[in-house]
Amino acid sequence: MAFPLPILEPMDRNTELSEFLRSRRARLSPGDAGVSVTNDSPRRVPGLRREELAQLAGVSTDYYTRLEQGRHLNVSETVLDAVARALQLDETERAYLFELTRPRPRRTVRRRPPRPQRVRPGVHALLRTLDGISPAFVLGRRGDVLASNQLARALIIDFEALPYHERNMARFMFLDEAARSLWPDWETVAAEMVASLRLEAGRHPEDPRLTELVGELTIKSADFRKWWADHNVREKTHGVKRYHHPVVGDMTLSYENVAVPGDPDQALCMYTVEPGSPSEAALRLLASWTAPPSARSSAPSSEARPSGGPSSDVSP
């Protein structure tokens, strides 16, 4: 069934600042913030009241109210630091707050869409070198999968066999039913993806393709709508993911996201496994299916190749 997409505007930074501050204040209870409650009157808002947060930050209630309403004219770094401490923001949230309040130059002409990202030949060669050892792919803006090696395509999905606009990790995660069985911890992984997209939206509020992606996922996925409204932000640099592959079974993989030098907004994501673990054995089995026929000559003939065979690397 086709879903009509609305005409979407770029993210309004003032509105996002307002909603972000409210959501961070709502999650902080008086007890967590060390605020004593002197009466038993019911609290009409979750978390801290504005006047309580303003007192913790050392600013007037009126000033903080204007800041939370998105009226952040000439707010100083000192005040932002104080608000971030009062809200107990982590480093990623603090950086996001500063990004939202950073002055933007006035534009007299319509901004051109960002140029398509391309992966350097040397990075493609690195992906091929890692094949048979580590599933690896390059993520660009919006979670676009710009390139991948055969082992990554066998593990997740053959992104390079998809139409260009569908080669996106968030889109696969929320709109392809196979994703829910691929990640046993799908809710955790998917919520982290939303938080990563929210961080991306703060950095690139005028990216039309990001606006389109968020709009499509908001319409088509109730889970995405719920987590997007939480205003969580997360920088994905490293971690552990569990996979349930339909052919080789369960695997626990560690990942590292490494910035590609000289190419802004590109990250090389590489997976590793613990030596001698069942996950290593499963990954080796998966690698044997993705290897060229000459390298698979010793593999049992009864083993079936995973669906969605690899395609050649193509830079979008």
N, C-alpha and C positions, 0 to 999 in steps of 0.2 A: 504493500500500500504506500502510495506516495504522500509525503507530508509537505504541504506548502510552507516555505520558509518566509518569515516576515522580513521587511526591510529593516535591517539592524544598523544602529549607529555605533560608532566606536565607544568604548567604555568612558563614561564621564568620571574623571578623577575625583572631583569633589564629592559626587555621590558615593563612589567607592570608598573614599576616606571616611565619610560619615558612617557607612554601614560596617566598615572594618573596625573602627573604634567602638561602635556599639556592640558588635559581636565579641570583641575582646573584653569589654567591660562586663558583659552579661555572663561570661564564663567564670569571672573572678568573684568568689564569695567574700563577705566581710571577714570571715575567719581566715581564709587564705591570705587576705591582704593585711591582716592584723588590725582591722577596724573594729572597735568595740561598739556594740549595739546597746544603747541605753534604754530603749523602750521596747515594748512588745507589739507595737502597731504593725499591721501587715505591710509587707513591702510590695509595691505595685509593679516593680520591675525586677527581672532576674539579675543576680549579681550585685555589683556596687551601684550606688546612686551617683549621679553626676557630681554632686557636691562632695561626696566622699572621695571620688577619684581626683577631683580638683585639689582637695586638701592634701592628698598623698603626693601629688605632683608639684605642690607649692605654687599653684596659680589660682586666680579667682574663678569662681563658678561661672561667671559670665564669659570669661576668656575661654575656658574649656568648652562651654556650651557652643560658642561660635566655632571653635575648632572641630567639634564633633558634628556640627551642622555643615561642615565642608567649607566654612569661611575661614581659610587659613592664610590670610594675607600676611606676608612677611614674618611667618613664624620662625623663631630662631632655633638653632640646633640645640641650645641649652634647654629650651622648653620641650622639644621633641625627645631629648634624652630623658628628661624628668617624666614625661608621659609614658615613655617606653618602660622605664623602671617601675612606675606605679602599676602599669598593666601587666608587668612580669612577662614581657615579650622575649622570645628567644632571638638569636642573632638574625635568622631569616625574616622573622616578623618585624624586627626593628629596621632592617634594611628596606623592607617593603613599605613601612610607614614613611621613611625618609624619601623613598622614590615617589610616593603619592603626593608628597608636599613639595617636591622639587619644582621650582619655577620652570615653565615651558615657554619658549619664545613664541611670540604671536606670528601666525603664518598668514600671509596675504594671498597665497595661492594654494590650491588643493595639493596635498602631499601625494607624491607618486607612490604606488604600491611598492613594497620592497622587492628587490630583484630575486628571482628564483635562486635558491641555494644550490651550489654544485660541490661535489666532492672531488678533491684533487686526485690525480692518478696515483700518487704515492700512497694515499690513504686506501685506495682500492687495492693496491698491492699488499698493504699491511693486512687488510681483511682476508685476502687470499692466503697469506702466510699463516694466519691464525686458523684457517680451516683445518678441520680434523683435530684441533686442539681446544679451541675456545669458540663458542658461539659469539659473534661480534657483529655490531651494526653501528651506524652513525645516525644519531638523532639530531634534527635541526629544530628550527623554530616550530612552536605549536605541537611538538612531539612527532613531527614528520620523520618518517624513516627514509633517509636519503640514500643509503646503501647498506648492504648486508652480505655476509658470507653464506655459503651453502648450509653450514651447520646451524646458524641462526634461523635460516628459513625453514629448516627441517624441525627445529625446536618450536617455533612460534607459528608462523604462517609465511608463505611465499609472498611477501609484500611486493616484490618486483613483478609478479604476475598480475597484480591488481591495477586498475586504472590509476593514473597519477594522483588524482584528488583523494583516493581512498588509502594511500600509503601513509597512514597516520596511526600511531600507537593508541591514542585515546579513542579514535573512531572504532578501531578493531575491538578494543576492550569493552566498549559500551554497546556496540551495534552488531557484534557477531556473537552468536550463542556459543560458539566453540570456546570463546575466551573464558567463560564461567567454569567450564570443566578443566581448562588448561591450568588455571591458577586455583589450587584448593583454597587459598586465602584471597579469593577474588575481591571481596568487599574491602579488605585492607589495601590491596594493590590498586584497586580502582579509585578509592578515596584519595590515595597519595597522588595518583595521576591528576585528579581534579585540583588538588592543592598546588601541584606543579604548574598546571595551566593558569590558575589564578595568579601565581607569581609572574608568569609570562605576560599576562594581561596588564599587570602593573608596569612592567618594563616597556611593553609595546602596545599602548592603548589604542593606537591608530592603525594597527595591522588589520586590514579588511578580511584577510583569510582567517585570522584568529577569531574575529568577530563572527564570521560565518560559521566556523566550526562550533563555537560555543552556542550559537543560536540553534544549530541543527541538533546538537546533543541535548540541549535544554528541552526541545520539543519532543524528541524521540525517546528520551530516557528519564524516567522518574527518579532513578538513583542519582543520575548526574544533577538534576535540578535540586535535589535535597542537599547534596554535598557542596554544590556551587554556592548555595545560600548560606553555608556555614562560614564562608570567607576565610578558610584555612589556607595557609601558604606553606610550601615546602620546597627546599632545594634538594634534588635527588643527586647525590654524589656517590654513595656506596651503600651496600646493604646485602640482604639475603632474601632470596625468593624461592618458594617451593613450586615445582611444576608437577603436573600429572600428565605425562605424554601418552597419547592413545596407543602407542606401539611399545615403547620401552618402559613405561610405568613411571614411578615416582622418582623425582630428583630434587635435591636441595643444592642450589647454585648461589654462589656469592657473585656480586657484580661491582664493577668500578666504572664510573663515568669520568672520562678524562677529556678535558677541553682540547680541541684540535688547534694547535698553534697556527696563528695567521688566518683563522677562519672563524669570525665571530658567530656565536650562537650555534656552533656545532660541537657535539660531544661524541667521543668514541666509547661505546658501552661494551665491556668485555665480561664474560662469565667464566668462573673457575669453580672447580670442585675439590673437595678434600681428597688427597691421595689415599688410595686403598679403600675408599668408601663405596657402598653400593651405588651412589650417585655417579662416581667415576666410571664404574662398570657400565651403567646405563648410558652415559654420555659416549663412551667408546663404541658401544653397540650402535648408537644413533650415528656416530661418525662413520662407521663402516658402511652404512647405507648411503651416505652422501658422497663417499669417495668415488673416484673414477673406476670403471669396471676392472681395470688391470690391478688396482689396489684392493679390490674386493674378491679376488680370485680364491682366497682361502675362506671366505665367509660361507656358512651353510646355505645350500641352495633353497632350503625350505623357508628361509626368512623372507618376509615381505617388505618391500620398500614402502616408507611412509608416503601417504598421499601428498600431493602438492609438491612435485619435484622442483629442484632449484632452477633458477633462470640466471642468465648472465647479469652481472652488475651493470646498472644503468643509472647515470647521474640525472636527477630531475632538473 
